[in-house]
Amino acid sequence: MTTLNKSQQRDLSKTLPMIAHLGRDFGARALSALHRSAMKKSQQDEILAIALAYSVVSSDEFIIG
């Protein structure tokens, strides 16, 4: 069961396919923005797992601080 809300799911469905075209930096910025705006720890954990799967966590653009 997913813990993401409909808005987060919609943003991910638009963002993930675009990573292939726009690159890792785009993916890192988009996923870190989603991570920072997530209200629940479980949502942050799921977004972080997706970021790890797409290998954008090591990018300088991935800022979750």
Residue frames as a rotation matrix with the C-alpha (Angstrom) as fourth column:
MET 1
0.580 0.814 0.000 0.00
0.814 -0.580 0.000 0.00
0.000 0.000 -1.000 0.00
THR 2
-0.282 -0.687 0.670 1.34
0.665 -0.643 -0.379 3.38
0.691 0.339 0.638 -0.95
THR 3
-0.036 0.211 -0.977 1.56
0.908 -0.401 -0.120 6.19
-0.417 -0.891 -0.177 1.57
LEU 4
-0.940 -0.339 -0.033 1.75
0.285 -0.837 0.467 8.92
-0.185 0.429 0.884 -1.03
ASN 5
-0.095 0.938 -0.334 -1.26
0.102 -0.325 -0.940 11.16
-0.990 -0.123 -0.064 -1.55
LYS 6
0.569 0.429 0.702 -2.86
0.685 0.226 -0.693 11.74
-0.456 0.875 -0.165 -4.95
SER 7
0.942 -0.241 -0.233 -0.94
-0.309 -0.893 -0.327 14.94
-0.129 0.380 -0.916 -5.58
GLN 8
0.059 -0.974 0.218 2.41
-0.709 0.113 0.696 13.27
-0.703 -0.195 -0.684 -4.88
GLN 9
-0.032 -0.007 0.999 1.48
0.404 0.915 0.019 10.29
-0.914 0.404 -0.027 -7.05
ARG 10
0.876 0.397 0.272 0.54
0.417 -0.343 -0.842 12.64
-0.241 0.851 -0.466 -9.90
ASP 11
0.692 -0.680 -0.243 3.80
-0.679 -0.727 0.102 14.57
-0.246 0.094 -0.965 -9.56
LEU 12
-0.175 -0.772 0.611 5.80
-0.390 0.624 0.677 11.35
-0.904 -0.119 -0.410 -9.58
SER 13
0.279 0.343 0.897 3.95
0.600 0.667 -0.441 10.00
-0.750 0.661 -0.020 -12.61
LYS 14
0.995 0.049 0.082 4.92
0.094 -0.654 -0.750 13.14
0.017 0.755 -0.656 -14.51
THR 15
0.565 -0.824 0.042 8.46
-0.775 -0.512 0.370 13.45
-0.283 -0.242 -0.928 -13.14
LEU 16
0.191 -0.562 0.805 9.83
-0.167 0.790 0.591 9.92
-0.967 -0.247 0.057 -13.40
PRO 17
0.578 -0.005 0.816 9.47
0.727 0.457 -0.512 9.54
-0.370 0.889 0.268 -17.18
MET 18
0.963 -0.176 0.206 11.07
-0.045 -0.854 -0.518 12.96
0.267 0.489 -0.830 -17.69
ILE 19
0.566 -0.805 0.179 14.26
-0.354 -0.041 0.935 11.96
-0.745 -0.592 -0.308 -15.83
ALA 20
0.232 -0.469 0.852 15.34
0.701 0.688 0.188 9.95
-0.674 0.554 0.488 -18.88
HIS 21
0.507 0.048 0.861 15.04
0.785 -0.440 -0.437 13.03
0.357 0.897 -0.260 -21.10
LEU 22
0.785 -0.087 0.613 16.12
-0.158 -0.986 0.062 15.84
0.599 -0.145 -0.787 -18.77
GLY 23
-0.109 -0.974 -0.198 18.77
-0.077 0.207 -0.975 14.04
0.991 -0.091 -0.097 -16.74
ARG 24
-0.130 -0.070 -0.989 19.73
0.835 0.531 -0.147 13.25
0.535 -0.845 -0.011 -13.17
ASP 25
-0.960 -0.268 -0.081 19.93
0.269 -0.805 -0.529 16.88
0.077 -0.530 0.845 -12.06
PHE 26
-0.451 0.879 0.154 16.29
-0.608 -0.429 0.668 17.44
0.653 0.208 0.728 -13.00
GLY 27
0.225 0.541 -0.811 15.31
0.190 0.792 0.581 14.26
0.956 -0.285 0.076 -11.18
ALA 28
-0.493 -0.495 -0.715 17.31
0.795 0.079 -0.602 15.24
0.355 -0.865 0.354 -8.13
ARG 29
-0.964 0.156 0.215 15.69
-0.205 -0.952 -0.227 18.68
0.169 -0.262 0.950 -7.94
ALA 30
-0.184 0.976 -0.118 12.18
-0.592 -0.014 0.805 17.34
0.784 0.218 0.581 -8.48
LEU 31
0.236 0.275 -0.932 12.44
0.396 0.849 0.351 14.45
0.887 -0.452 0.091 -6.02
SER 32
-0.703 -0.498 -0.507 14.14
0.665 -0.209 -0.717 16.52
0.251 -0.842 0.478 -3.34
ALA 33
-0.789 0.509 0.345 11.37
-0.507 -0.856 0.103 19.14
0.347 -0.094 0.933 -3.63
LEU 34
0.195 0.875 -0.443 8.77
-0.332 0.484 0.810 16.39
0.923 -0.011 0.385 -3.21
HIS 35
-0.110 -0.329 -0.938 10.72
0.718 0.627 -0.304 15.00
0.688 -0.706 0.167 -0.24
ARG 36
-0.948 -0.317 -0.038 10.91
0.262 -0.705 -0.659 18.41
0.182 -0.635 0.751 1.47
SER 37
-0.581 0.782 0.225 7.20
-0.714 -0.622 0.321 19.09
0.391 0.026 0.920 0.94
ALA 38
-0.191 0.507 -0.840 6.03
0.178 0.860 0.479 15.70
0.965 -0.058 -0.255 2.22
MET 39
0.181 0.397 0.900 4.08
-0.747 -0.539 0.388 16.02
0.639 -0.743 0.199 5.44
LYS 40
0.892 0.212 0.399 4.58
-0.426 0.692 0.583 12.50
-0.152 -0.690 0.708 6.79
LYS 41
-0.060 -0.959 0.277 7.76
-0.772 0.220 0.597 10.58
-0.633 -0.178 -0.753 7.52
SER 42
0.022 0.130 0.991 6.37
0.295 0.946 -0.131 7.58
-0.955 0.295 -0.018 5.64
GLN 43
0.941 0.305 0.143 5.92
0.238 -0.302 -0.923 9.75
-0.239 0.903 -0.357 2.53
GLN 44
0.543 -0.818 -0.190 9.47
-0.823 -0.563 0.073 11.06
-0.167 0.117 -0.979 2.85
ASP 45
-0.168 -0.601 0.781 10.77
-0.398 0.766 0.504 7.50
-0.902 -0.226 -0.368 3.21
GLU 46
0.411 0.402 0.818 8.94
0.528 0.626 -0.573 6.36
-0.743 0.668 0.045 0.08
ILE 47
0.991 -0.087 -0.099 10.17
-0.132 -0.665 -0.735 9.34
-0.002 0.742 -0.670 -1.98
LEU 48
0.233 -0.964 0.129 13.71
-0.879 -0.152 0.451 8.73
-0.415 -0.218 -0.883 -0.74
ALA 49
-0.043 -0.191 0.981 13.46
0.071 0.979 0.193 5.08
-0.997 0.078 -0.029 -1.80
ILE 50
0.815 0.366 0.450 12.38
0.476 0.021 -0.879 6.20
-0.331 0.930 -0.157 -5.28
ALA 51
0.797 -0.578 -0.174 15.28
-0.604 -0.768 -0.215 8.66
-0.010 0.276 -0.961 -5.40
LEU 52
-0.055 -0.820 0.570 17.67
-0.606 0.481 0.634 5.86
-0.793 -0.311 -0.523 -4.46
ALA 53
0.271 0.237 0.933 16.22
0.440 0.832 -0.339 3.63
-0.856 0.502 0.121 -7.17
TYR 54
0.921 0.097 0.377 16.80
0.384 -0.391 -0.837 6.35
0.066 0.915 -0.397 -9.77
SER 55
0.132 -0.978 -0.164 20.32
0.990 0.121 0.077 7.05
-0.055 -0.172 0.983 -8.42
VAL 56
0.286 0.004 0.958 19.78
0.351 -0.931 -0.100 10.77
0.892 0.365 -0.268 -7.88
VAL 57
0.931 0.119 -0.344 20.63
0.361 -0.185 0.914 10.88
0.045 -0.975 -0.215 -4.17
SER 58
0.148 -0.970 -0.190 24.34
0.852 0.027 0.523 11.34
-0.502 -0.240 0.831 -4.87
SER 59
0.059 -0.072 0.996 23.68
0.784 -0.614 -0.091 14.39
0.618 0.786 0.020 -7.06
ASP 60
-0.874 -0.422 -0.241 24.63
0.484 -0.713 -0.508 17.83
0.043 -0.560 0.827 -5.75
GLU 61
-0.670 0.684 0.287 21.12
-0.400 -0.659 0.637 18.96
0.625 0.312 0.716 -6.70
PHE 62
0.154 0.720 -0.677 19.46
0.374 0.592 0.714 16.53
0.915 -0.363 -0.178 -4.26
ILE 63
-0.822 -0.379 0.426 19.02
-0.164 -0.558 -0.813 18.77
0.546 -0.738 0.397 -1.22
ILE 64
0.136 0.895 -0.425 16.77
0.383 0.348 0.855 17.53
0.914 -0.279 -0.296 1.58
GLY 65
-0.681 -0.722 -0.124 18.57
0.407 -0.231 -0.884 19.34
0.609 -0.652 0.451 4.42
